[in-house]
Amino acid sequence: MTSAKSLQQEKSLQDQQLHPSSGGRHAAGEDPAKREQILEGAKRVFMRSNFDAASMNDITREAGVSKGTLYVYFENKEDLFEALIARERSLIVDSVKQFLNDNAPLEDALHDFGVTLVTSMTSDYTIRAMRTVLSVTDRMPRLAQRFFTATPENGYTVLKTYLDQQVEAGTLLIDDTEIAAKQFIELSSAGIFKGRLFGMCEAPSADRIEKNVRSAIHVFLAAYGRKTNAD
């Protein structure tokens, strides 16, 4: 049974969140450190269990927060899972964007982008997340939709932007950069991603990813690289 002291402490915590003082406390649901703490706890729970097996009680225990605090930040388990996916996707996008800049040679930029993205796509966490979404798509279509549209940027969009810049600079000759971006990613992950997703193989080695990406660059530039008069 919950003691009167515990109830008072919980009420005090919620009052502090809902009515922060001028001493720098965050309003309810606005403390980024607390939100990150909850997401990290949720990530560990989802890695151990599938979506249906994981409970909000499991997450509160893992994250070290009260249930009242958890619900201040996230409405339900679906909302929490969506936020976690959006955060992980943003981390991946931030990591690959740094390689797509005008200071690096084209082949080097495509190489570093491809290796980093395919490594992330085939990681244990990403594969588990995708399997989770596929398993609940029929009864939770909104979760599947949010999985693919949770953030405005993803691997395809940042590569498309880079390809647009290269076309404008005259480095590449591409009629449709949206299709070209998807083609490069598909080529880079060919024979790896679907095998991982359906449990047909373990995480690919660095050498396997490197070989895939090098081959993808060769095919991609053969199709879209600017031809010289000597060619």
Disulfide bonds with the S-S distance in Angstrom:
none
